[in-house]
């Protein structure tokens, strides 16, 4: 997929395209409805997405947690490519960019892109102060001869699907509920770095994931996960695992970490890239009186995960 970073007016397009616009944080089932509508109107044109980052809640209010994303750029590119998106306009959102008047955004930004159609969600807002909405976009685009499709809200359990709701669910450890809104398990990709090797000393070696600074982090706890080892080595592929996320109170940890024990795996993972998908929360993070008690609980966690995953003991 072609990825174009945008800080002002985008470069002129040499090809006609259908453009979906939005934050696309998480690419949840509501975003997927927008992508399907764009794909329906493609008719040989490029299928493109314009998304913004950082989140306006961070740019304007420094709202805690909104400096992190459900889908940092590499994850966003990977998932959008799976939906057939061919070009991503990655808008670097700033207070200066936010001052772009609505008419200038349509005529001077979108007008450069050879658009056959624009597709947005029902709650789309743009222009200075976010005062223009989807109806105003429709009016302004009509002046250029570009039709606009406005996609109605997608609900789950009577509640509108949103990135904010998914963040709340992950913050409560409700990864199964988050999966329902995402349409796939919540996933993070990180690189294995050296830890303090406590897991190895008690018989449950773990891979300590680094490079997660941009991700929304699930609540501390123990989770059943799938792990994809990326690369071309013979052990590359999918494994089941048990992951501890949190502060490791038994060993007086101070920083949030993700450490994953791969079931039935033996090998050296240092420096390797792992893609971890959260399937089910097993339990809360707990402080144990010592490493022996921790080891016994991990053994129970692994046994539970095996039963849940349908694996032999």
VOBA-1610 file (N, C-alpha, C; in pm, whole numbers, padded with zeros to 5 digits, always signed):
BEGIN
Unk+00084-00119+00000Unk+00000+00000+00000Unk+00088+00125+00000Unk+00045+00224-00075Unk+00115+00352-00076Unk+00070+00434+00045Unk+00165+00487+00120Unk+00133+00569+00238Unk+00194+00707+00220Unk+00109+00810+00220Unk+00153+00948+00197Unk+00130+01029+00323Unk+00237+01081+00380Unk+00224+01166+00498Unk+00182+01305+00454Unk+00081+01359+00523Unk+00023+01488+00487Unk+00030+01582+00607Unk+00089+01698+00588Unk+00091+01800+00694Unk+00017+01926+00652Unk-00015+01939+00525Unk-00090+02052+00473Unk-00176+02005+00358Unk-00162+02068+00244Unk-00234+02021+00126Unk-00169+01894+00075Unk-00247+01792+00042Unk-00188+01668-00010Unk-00137+01688-00151Unk-00047+01601-00196Unk+00000+01611-00335Unk-00113+01578-00432Unk-00106+01633-00551Unk-00208+01605-00651Unk-00201+01457-00690Unk-00318+01399-00712Unk-00325+01259-00750Unk-00322+01245-00901Unk-00249+01144-00947Unk-00243+01116-01090Unk-00353+01021-01133Unk-00424+00962-01034Unk-00530+00866-01066Unk-00660+00904-00997Unk-00770+00861-01057Unk-00899+00879-00991Unk-00907+00788-00870Unk-00981+00833-00768Unk-00990+00753-00647Unk-01122+00776-00575Unk-01161+00673-00499Unk-01269+00683-00403Unk-01204+00695-00266Unk-01244+00797-00191Unk-01174+00831-00066Unk-01266+00819+00054Unk-01224+00738+00152Unk-01291+00731+00282Unk-01212+00817+00379Unk-01285+00901+00455Unk-01218+00994+00547Unk-01267+00967+00689Unk-01173+00970+00784Unk-01208+00955+00925Unk-01084+00935+01009Unk-01104+00914+01139Unk-00989+00886+01225Unk-00938+00745+01203Unk-01027+00650+01187Unk-00992+00510+01165Unk-00901+00457+01275Unk-00921+00502+01398Unk-00846+00449+01512Unk-00910+00317+01554Unk-00844+00208+01525Unk-00897+00077+01557Unk-00952+00003+01438Unk-00997+00076+01335Unk-01059+00015+01217Unk-01162-00088+01264Unk-01255-00041+01347Unk-01357-00128+01405Unk-01469-00153+01304Unk-01575-00222+01348Unk-01679-00263+01252Unk-01756-00143+01196Unk-01756-00030+01266Unk-01814+00091+01207Unk-01727+00143+01095Unk-01595+00147+01116Unk-01503+00188+01009Unk-01511+00091+00891Unk-01528-00036+00922Unk-01534-00136+00816Unk-01656-00115+00727Unk-01766-00068+00786Unk-01884-00036+00705Unk-01853+00078+00608Unk-01774+00175+00651Unk-01732+00284+00563Unk-01646+00230+00450Unk-01553+00140+00483Unk-01466+00083+00381Unk-01546+00001+00280Unk-01644-00074+00326Unk-01726-00153+00234Unk-01805-00063+00139Unk-01856+00049+00194Unk-01928+00143+00107Unk-01835+00204+00003Unk-01713+00237+00043Unk-01616+00292-00053Unk-01582+00188-00159Unk-01564+00064-00116Unk-01530-00042-00210Unk-01643-00065-00311Unk-01766-00048-00266Unk-01882-00068-00352Unk-01883+00031-00469Unk-01825+00148-00448Unk-01825+00253-00551Unk-01692+00265-00624Unk-01604+00170-00604Unk-01468+00185-00657Unk-01464+00189-00809Unk-01523+00091-00876Unk-01534+00090-01023Unk-01401+00119-01092Unk-01293+00053-01047Unk-01164+00068-01114Unk-01078+00181-01062Unk-01134+00270-00980Unk-01055+00378-00922Unk-00974+00325-00804Unk-00875+00403-00760Unk-00801+00369-00639Unk-00896+00370-00519Unk-00877+00276-00429Unk-00948+00279-00301Unk-00853+00340-00200Unk-00889+00458-00149Unk-00799+00535-00063Unk-00866+00571+00068Unk-00784+00592+00169Unk-00830+00636+00301Unk-00750+00758+00343Unk-00819+00856+00401Unk-00752+00969+00466Unk-00783+00960+00614Unk-00680+00938+00695Unk-00699+00929+00840Unk-00612+01032+00908Unk-00651+01069+01030Unk-00575+01171+01102Unk-00514+01111+01228Unk-00398+01161+01263Unk-00329+01125+01386Unk-00227+01235+01415Unk-00206+01277+01538Unk-00263+01226+01663Unk-00413+01257+01676Unk-00474+01192+01774Unk-00617+01210+01800Unk-00643+01353+01846Unk-00750+01416+01796Unk-00782+01553+01840Unk-00793+01567+01992Unk-00840+01462+02060Unk-00851+01469+02206Unk-00715+01488+02271Unk-00608+01444+02204Unk-00473+01465+02256Unk-00420+01602+02211Unk-00443+01636+02086Unk-00389+01761+02032Unk-00446+01882+02107Unk-00576+01879+02139Unk-00640+01995+02201Unk-00647+01990+02353Unk-00662+01871+02410Unk-00689+01863+02554Unk-00591+01776+02630Unk-00494+01713+02559Unk-00402+01621+02627Unk-00477+01520+02712Unk-00588+01468+02658Unk-00668+01371+02730Unk-00587+01245+02753Unk-00576+01199+02879Unk-00488+01084+02909Unk-00522+00963+02823Unk-00418+00900+02773Unk-00433+00780+02692Unk-00450+00805+02545Unk-00486+00927+02505Unk-00512+00953+02364Unk-00386+00989+02286Unk-00270+00982+02353Unk-00145+00986+02279Unk-00110+00847+02224Unk-00189+00747+02265Unk-00172+00610+02218Unk-00287+00573+02125Unk-00262+00473+02041Unk-00360+00436+01939Unk-00397+00289+01951Unk-00519+00257+01910Unk-00557+00117+01895Unk-00485+00054+01777Unk-00453+00135+01679Unk-00383+00088+01559Unk-00276+00190+01520Unk-00157+00184+01580Unk-00047+00269+01531Unk-00025+00248+01382Unk+00042+00341+01320Unk+00049+00345+01173Unk+00084+00211+01108Unk+00188+00138+01150Unk+00216+00010+01082Unk+00099-00088+01093Unk+00031-00089+01209Unk-00085-00177+01227Unk-00200-00131+01138Unk-00219+00000+01130Unk-00326+00054+01045Unk-00303+00019+00899Unk-00180+00033+00853Unk-00147+00000+00714Unk-00175-00148+00687Unk-00134-00234+00779Unk-00153-00378+00760Unk-00301-00415+00751Unk-00382-00358+00841Unk-00524-00393+00844Unk-00597-00334+00724Unk-00569-00207+00692Unk-00635-00146+00576Unk-00601-00221+00447Unk-00478-00265+00433Unk-00439-00339+00313Unk-00523-00466+00300Unk-00557-00527+00415Unk-00641-00645+00413Unk-00782-00618+00363Unk-00826-00493+00369Unk-00957-00454+00318Unk-00949-00402+00174Unk-00832-00412+00115Unk-00817-00372-00024Unk-00781-00227-00046Unk-00749-00155+00062Unk-00710-00014+00048Unk-00573-00007-00020Unk-00562+00082-00118Unk-00440+00093-00197Unk-00356+00215-00161Unk-00418+00316-00103Unk-00343+00438-00070Unk-00396+00493+00062Unk-00303+00535+00148Unk-00338+00596+00276Unk-00278+00736+00283Unk-00365+00835+00303Unk-00320+00970+00333Unk-00315+00982+00485Unk-00194+00981+00539Unk-00173+00984+00684Unk-00158+01130+00726Unk-00268+01192+00767Unk-00268+01334+00802Unk-00210+01352+00942Unk-00103+01428+00950Unk-00041+01462+01080Unk-00120+01579+01139Unk-00216+01545+01225Unk-00309+01644+01277Unk-00239+01734+01378Unk-00267+01863+01369Unk-00208+01963+01459Unk-00308+02076+01477Unk-00281+02164+01571Unk-00370+02279+01591Unk-00368+02369+01468Unk-00254+02377+01402Unk-00247+02457+01279Unk-00333+02394+01170Unk-00323+02263+01151Unk-00403+02194+01050Unk-00552+02210+01081Unk-00587+02206+01210Unk-00727+02216+01251Unk-00788+02351+01218Unk-00706+02450+01193Unk-00759+02584+01159Unk-00795+02596+01011Unk-00777+02491+00933Unk-00813+02495+00791Unk-00964+02515+00777Unk-01010+02619+00712Unk-01155+02638+00693Unk-01215+02523+00614Unk-01343+02498+00639Unk-01410+02386+00573Unk-01403+02397+00420Unk-01430+02517+00368Unk-01428+02533+00222Unk-01289+02510+00166Unk-01186+02557+00236Unk-01049+02536+00189Unk-01013+02389+00192Unk-01060+02317+00295Unk-01031+02174+00302Unk-01088+02102+00181Unk-01210+02134+00144Unk-01273+02065+00031Unk-01210+02109-00102Unk-01198+02240-00122Unk-01154+02288-00253Unk-01003+02276-00274Unk-00925+02304-00168Unk-00780+02309-00184Unk-00711+02179-00142Unk-00778+02097-00064Unk-00721+01968-00025Unk-00784+01855-00106Unk-00914+01833-00085Unk-00980+01725-00157Unk-00982+01752-00307Unk-00987+01878-00345Unk-00992+01913-00487Unk-00870+01872-00566Unk-00762+01836-00499Unk-00638+01796-00566Unk-00633+01645-00594Unk-00735+01572-00548Unk-00721+01426-00541Unk-00797+01348-00648Unk-00856+01414-00745Unk-00927+01346-00855Unk-01028+01245-00799Unk-01119+01295-00721Unk-01212+01208-00649Unk-01334+01173-00731Unk-01367+01044-00732Unk-01494+00999-00789Unk-01605+01001-00686Unk-01566+00984-00558Unk-01662+00981-00449Unk-01587+00995-00318Unk-01656+01054-00219Unk-01606+01060-00082Unk-01702+00982+00007Unk-01648+00906+00101Unk-01730+00828+00194Unk-01690+00863+00336Unk-01789+00899+00420Unk-01762+00935+00559Unk-01869+00871+00648Unk-01843+00872+00778Unk-01942+00829+00875Unk-02040+00941+00907Unk-02152+00903+00967Unk-02260+00998+00996Unk-02215+01112+01087Unk-02114+01086+01172Unk-02071+01186+01271Unk-01945+01259+01228Unk-01916+01258+01100Unk-01795+01324+01049Unk-01805+01475+01066Unk-01699+01536+01120Unk-01688+01681+01132Unk-01551+01725+01080Unk-01544+01844+01027Unk-01418+01891+00969Unk-01418+02042+00968Unk-01304+02097+00925Unk-01292+02241+00914Unk-01264+02306+01049Unk-01238+02433+01047Unk-01199+02507+01167Unk-01303+02489+01277Unk-01254+02444+01393Unk-01341+02422+01507Unk-01431+02300+01493Unk-01410+02221+01384Unk-01494+02104+01363Unk-01640+02140+01344Unk-01666+02260+01293Unk-01804+02309+01287Unk-01881+02256+01166Unk-01809+02210+01062Unk-01877+02158+00943Unk-01902+02009+00960Unk-02017+01964+00911Unk-02055+01823+00927Unk-02070+01756+00790Unk-02124+01634+00793Unk-02135+01556+00669Unk-02226+01624+00566Unk-02329+01693+00612Unk-02417+01761+00516Unk-02344+01877+00448Unk-02260+01947+00523Unk-02181+02055+00463Unk-02078+01997+00367Unk-02018+01885+00401Unk-01926+01819+00309Unk-01997+01782+00180Unk-02118+01730+00192Unk-02196+01692+00074Unk-02221+01813-00015Unk-02256+01926+00048Unk-02285+02048-00029Unk-02160+02098-00101Unk-02049+02104-00030Unk-01926+02157-00089Unk-01871+02066-00198Unk-01878+01935-00174Unk-01828+01841-00275Unk-01917+01844-00399Unk-02047+01867-00381Unk-02138+01873-00496Unk-02099+01987-00590Unk-02044+02095-00536Unk-02000+02206-00619Unk-01885+02166-00711Unk-01812+02059-00671Unk-01703+02008-00755Unk-01747+01887-00837Unk-01875+01849-00825Unk-01925+01734-00897Unk-01887+01601-00836Unk-01855+01601-00706Unk-01814+01479-00637Unk-01925+01436-00542Unk-01983+01317-00562Unk-02087+01270-00469Unk-02026+01225-00337Unk-02106+01232-00231Unk-02064+01190-00096Unk-02161+01085-00044Unk-02108+00976+00008Unk-02188+00875+00076Unk-02166+00892+00226Unk-02276+00895+00301Unk-02270+00908+00447Unk-02321+00777+00507Unk-02235+00709+00581Unk-02267+00577+00635Unk-02331+00593+00774Unk-02441+00526+00793Unk-02514+00533+00919Unk-02437+00464+01031Unk-02468+00495+01158Unk-02394+00434+01269Unk-02413+00283+01275Unk-02311+00213+01320Unk-02318+00070+01343Unk-02329+00050+01495Unk-02425-00033+01536Unk-02448-00055+01678Unk-02420-00200+01715Unk-02384-00220+01840Unk-02368-00354+01897Unk-02430-00350+02035Unk-02529-00435+02056Unk-02599-00434+02185Unk-02671-00305+02212Unk-02717-00238+02106Unk-02789-00112+02122Unk-02702+00009+02147Unk-02569-00007+02140Unk-02475+00103+02165Unk-02393+00127+02040Unk-02375+00253+02005Unk-02294+00286+01887Unk-02150+00240+01905Unk-02100+00173+01805Unk-01961+00128+01807Unk-01870+00249+01791Unk-01770+00260+01876Unk-01677+00371+01869Unk-01541+00329+01923Unk-01439+00401+01880Unk-01304+00377+01931Unk-01298+00405+02080Unk-01370+00508+02126Unk-01368+00541+02269Unk-01423+00426+02352Unk-01531+00363+02304Unk-01587+00249+02377Unk-01488+00132+02381Unk-01417+00108+02273Unk-01319+00000+02270Unk-01205+00030+02367Unk-01162+00154+02374Unk-01060+00192+02472Unk-01107+00163+02614Unk-01232+00196+02643Unk-01287+00170+02777Unk-01287+00020+02808Unk-01328-00061+02712Unk-01333-00205+02733Unk-01193-00260+02759Unk-01095-00217+02680Unk-00958-00265+02702Unk-00906-00219+02837Unk-00943-00097+02877Unk-00900-00046+03006Unk-00959-00123+03123Unk-01066-00197+03098Unk-01127-00283+03199Unk-01089-00430+03180Unk-01004-00458+03083Unk-00962-00595+03057Unk-01063-00678+02981Unk-01167-00617+02927Unk-01274-00690+02860Unk-01239-00711+02713Unk-01139-00794+02691Unk-01086-00810+02556Unk-01184-00883+02464Unk-01268-00971+02519Unk-01366-01040+02435Unk-01471-00943+02383Unk-01516-00851+02469Unk-01612-00750+02426Unk-01548-00656+02323Unk-01421-00620+02344Unk-01351-00536+02247Unk-01341-00606+02112Unk-01318-00736+02114Unk-01311-00812+01989Unk-01442-00802+01912Unk-01554-00806+01983Unk-01683-00796+01917Unk-01700-00665+01841Unk-01644-00556+01895Unk-01657-00426+01829Unk-01551-00406+01721Unk-01436-00468+01740Unk-01329-00457+01641Unk-01353-00549+01521Unk-01426-00657+01544Unk-01441-00757+01439Unk-01321-00849+01429Unk-01231-00843+01525Unk-01111-00927+01531Unk-01052-00909+01670Unk-00968-00999+01717Unk-00905-00978+01848Unk-00817-00852+01847Unk-00810-00787+01965Unk-00718-00674+01977Unk-00575-00727+01967Unk-00491-00658+01890Unk-00359-00709+01856Unk-00253-00602+01875Unk-00139-00643+01929Unk-00022-00555+01939Unk+00097-00628+01876Unk+00190-00552+01823Unk+00311-00608+01763Unk+00432-00546+01831Unk+00520-00630+01883Unk+00638-00580+01953Unk+00759-00668+01928Unk+00872-00621+01976Unk+00999-00692+01962Unk+01041-00747+02098Unk+01091-00869+02099Unk+01132-00933+02224Unk+01262-00872+02272Unk+01260-00822+02395Unk+01377-00760+02457Unk+01412-00836+02584Unk+01531-00812+02634Unk+01574-00880+02756Unk+01496-00828+02877Unk+01450-00920+02961Unk+01386-00885+03087Unk+01471-00930+03203Unk+01407-00964+03316Unk+01484-01007+03433Unk+01487-01158+03449Unk+01433-01232+03352Unk+01442-01379+03345Unk+01378-01450+03463Unk+01283-01385+03532Unk+01216-01451+03643Unk+01137-01572+03594Unk+01067-01557+03482Unk+00987-01667+03430Unk+01070-01791+03403Unk+01189-01771+03348Unk+01274-01886+03317Unk+01317-01958+03444Unk+01345-01883+03551Unk+01392-01945+03674Unk+01285-02027+03743Unk+01156-02002+03713Unk+01049-02079+03776Unk+00982-02175+03678Unk+01045-02198+03564Unk+00997-02299+03472Unk+00900-02254+03367Unk+00876-02123+03358Unk+00783-02070+03257Unk+00849-01952+03186Unk+00941-01981+03093Unk+01011-01873+03023Unk+00913-01784+02947Unk+00938-01655+02953Unk+00850-01559+02887Unk+00930-01470+02793Unk+00861-01422+02690Unk+00916-01322+02599Unk+00865-01186+02643Unk+00958-01097+02673Unk+00926-00962+02721Unk+00915-00871+02599Unk+00795-00815+02575Unk+00771-00736+02455Unk+00808-00590+02474Unk+00888-00539+02384Unk+00918-00397+02380Unk+00858-00334+02256Unk+00867-00202+02248Unk+00817-00131+02131Unk+00667-00113+02129Unk+00606-00105+02249Unk+00460-00093+02258Unk+00415+00047+02299Unk+00504+00144+02292Unk+00474+00277+02345Unk+00358+00346+02276Unk+00326+00309+02153Unk+00219+00376+02080Unk+00083+00309+02097Unk+00080+00191+02159Unk-00044+00116+02168Unk-00126+00151+02293Unk-00258+00148+02279Unk-00346+00142+02395Unk-00321+00009+02464Unk-00298+00013+02596Unk-00260-00108+02670Unk-00378-00164+02747Unk-00404-00294+02737Unk-00512-00355+02816Unk-00484-00346+02965Unk-00589-00358+03045Unk-00576-00353+03190Unk-00480-00462+03238Unk-00406-00436+03347Unk-00320-00541+03403Unk-00399-00668+03428Unk-00337-00780+03399Unk-00402-00909+03418Unk-00333-01016+03338Unk-00388-01136+03345Unk-00337-01251+03271Unk-00438-01284+03161Unk-00388-01309+03040Unk-00472-01329+02923Unk-00428-01453+02845Unk-00524-01524+02789Unk-00496-01624+02688Unk-00484-01553+02554Unk-00379-01586+02477Unk-00348-01512+02355Unk-00306-01609+02245Unk-00308-01558+02124Unk-00234-01623+02016Unk-00114-01535+01984Unk-00005-01599+01943Unk+00119-01530+01913Unk+00167-01572+01775Unk+00185-01474+01689Unk+00245-01501+01558Unk+00390-01456+01562Unk+00482-01551+01543Unk+00623-01518+01531Unk+00648-01479+01387Unk+00685-01353+01366Unk+00705-01304+01230Unk+00846-01337+01181Unk+00862-01345+01052Unk+00992-01373+00994Unk+00990-01497+00908Unk+01109-01542+00870Unk+01121-01656+00779Unk+01186-01777+00845Unk+01219-01767+00975Unk+01281-01879+01043Unk+01184-01997+01052Unk+01237-02117+01074Unk+01150-02236+01077Unk+01039-02230+01181Unk+01060-02157+01293Unk+00957-02152+01397Unk+00857-02040+01374Unk+00870-01965+01264Unk+00774-01858+01235Unk+00636-01918+01216Unk+00536-01846+01262Unk+00400-01895+01253Unk+00324-01870+01381Unk+00215-01942+01401Unk+00123-01914+01510Unk+00136-02012+01626Unk+00131-01956+01746Unk+00139-02032+01869Unk+00031-01979+01965Unk-00010-02062+02058Unk-00092-02015+02169Unk-00002-01973+02283Unk-00054-01886+02369Unk+00028-01841+02481Unk-00056-01788+02596Unk+00013-01766+02707Unk-00045-01701+02825Unk+00038-01577+02852Unk-00029-01463+02858Unk+00042-01335+02869Unk+00007-01266+03000Unk+00110-01216+03067Unk+00089-01130+03183Unk+00115-00986+03142Unk+00016-00902+03164Unk+00030-00758+03138Unk+00020-00685+03270Unk+00112-00594+03296Unk+00101-00517+03419Unk+00236-00490+03483Unk+00234-00481+03614Unk+00348-00425+03689Unk+00425-00528+03770Unk+00387-00657+03764Unk+00458-00765+03831Unk+00480-00736+03979Unk+00373-00723+04055Unk+00388-00683+04195Unk+00465-00783+04280Unk+00466-00911+04245Unk+00538-01010+04325Unk+00687-00982+04327Unk+00741-00926+04219Unk+00884-00894+04214Unk+00906-00743+04222Unk+00804-00672+04276Unk+00813-00527+04297Unk+00842-00450+04169Unk+00774-00491+04062Unk+00790-00420+03936Unk+00731-00279+03944Unk+00784-00191+03863Unk+00739-00051+03865Unk+00683-00006+03730Unk+00719-00074+03623Unk+00677-00034+03489Unk+00585-00140+03430Unk+00486-00094+03354Unk+00395-00185+03284Unk+00474-00264+03181Unk+00455-00395+03183Unk+00521-00482+03085Unk+00420-00584+03032Unk+00451-00634+02914Unk+00380-00751+02861Unk+00483-00863+02845Unk+00456-00975+02913Unk+00543-01092+02905Unk+00457-01212+02868Unk+00496-01282+02763Unk+00413-01391+02712Unk+00489-01523+02716Unk+00424-01625+02768Unk+00476-01762+02767Unk+00409-01838+02654Unk+00488-01884+02558Unk+00434-01958+02444Unk+00420-02105+02481Unk+00300-02158+02464Unk+00274-02297+02498Unk+00345-02390+02400Unk+00418-02487+02457Unk+00484-02592+02379Unk+00594-02539+02287Unk+00647-02422+02319Unk+00753-02364+02236Unk+00885-02370+02312Unk+00991-02399+02239Unk+01125-02387+02296Unk+01214-02325+02189Unk+01290-02227+02229Unk+01377-02159+02134Unk+01412-02021+02184Unk+01495-01952+02110Unk+01542-01819+02147Unk+01463-01715+02067Unk+01389-01629+02138Unk+01306-01529+02072Unk+01365-01388+02082Unk+01480-01371+02146Unk+01533-01235+02162Unk+01556-01169+02026Unk+01504-01047+02015Unk+01517-00972+01891Unk+01412-01003+01787Unk+01330-01103+01812Unk+01226-01141+01716Unk+01103-01051+01733Unk+01024-01044+01627Unk+00901-00965+01630Unk+00782-01057+01647Unk+00697-01026+01747Unk+00579-01106+01777Unk+00454-01022+01759Unk+00352-01083+01701Unk+00220-01020+01691Unk+00127-01097+01786Unk+00079-01028+01889Unk+00002-01093+01996Unk-00143-01048+01988Unk-00235-01146+01986Unk-00378-01118+01981Unk-00443-01169+02108Unk-00524-01083+02171Unk-00585-01114+02301Unk-00718-01187+02280Unk-00728-01307+02339Unk-00847-01389+02323Unk-00940-01382+02443Unk-00884-01395+02564Unk-00968-01403+02683Unk-00888-01363+02806Unk-00954-01293+02896Unk-00892-01258+03023Unk-00902-01378+03117Unk-00792-01417+03177Unk-00787-01532+03268Unk-00811-01489+03412Unk-00741-01383+03455Unk-00756-01335+03593Unk-00693-01198+03607Unk-00716-01136+03723Unk-00650-01010+03756Unk-00503-01035+03787Unk-00423-00931+03775Unk-00285-00938+03823Unk-00288-00939+03976Unk-00203-01022+04037Unk-00205-01040+04182Unk-00063-01038+04237Unk-00053-01001+04364Unk+00075-01014+04436Unk+00075-01146+04511Unk+00183-01224+04495Unk+00196-01351+04564Unk+00305-01341+04669Unk+00300-01427+04772Unk+00398-01417+04881Unk+00540-01452+04838Unk+00555-01518+04727Unk+00689-01554+04681Unk+00684-01619+04544Unk+00801-01654+04490Unk+00808-01708+04355Unk+00746-01846+04345Unk+00751-01924+04455Unk+00691-02057+04449Unk+00540-02047+04431Unk+00477-01956+04505Unk+00333-01937+04490Unk+00300-01883+04351Unk+00385-01795+04298Unk+00366-01742+04163Unk+00375-01854+04060Unk+00475-01942+04077Unk+00491-02054+03984Unk+00367-02143+03984Unk+00315-02173+04104Unk+00196-02260+04112Unk+00076-02196+04044Unk+00061-02063+04059Unk-00052-01996+03995Unk-00035-01994+03844Unk+00087-01972+03796Unk+00110-01974+03651Unk+00077-02111+03594Unk+00111-02216+03668Unk+00077-02352+03623Unk-00074-02366+03610Unk-00149-02311+03704Unk-00296-02317+03695Unk-00345-02233+03577Unk-00282-02117+03556Unk-00321-02032+03442Unk-00300-02105+03310Unk-00185-02172+03298Unk-00155-02244+03175Unk-00254-02358+03155Unk-00286-02431+03262Unk-00383-02541+03251Unk-00520-02488+03209Unk-00561-02375+03268Unk-00689-02315+03230Unk-00688-02275+03084Unk-00579-02212+03041Unk-00571-02167+02902Unk-00575-02286+02807Unk-00509-02393+02842Unk-00512-02512+02758Unk-00653-02566+02743Unk-00725-02573+02853Unk-00862-02623+02846Unk-00949-02529+02761Unk-00932-02399+02783Unk-01011-02300+02709Unk-00981-02306+02559Unk-00856-02334+02524Unk-00815-02336+02385Unk-00835-02473+02320Unk-00878-02571+02400Unk-00898-02705+02346Unk-00770-02782+02322Unk-00665-02749+02399Unk-00537-02817+02386Unk-00527-02929+02488Unk-00450-03031+02458Unk-00430-03141+02551Unk-00346-03094+02669Unk-00371-03152+02785Unk-00292-03117+02906Unk-00151-03169+02891
//
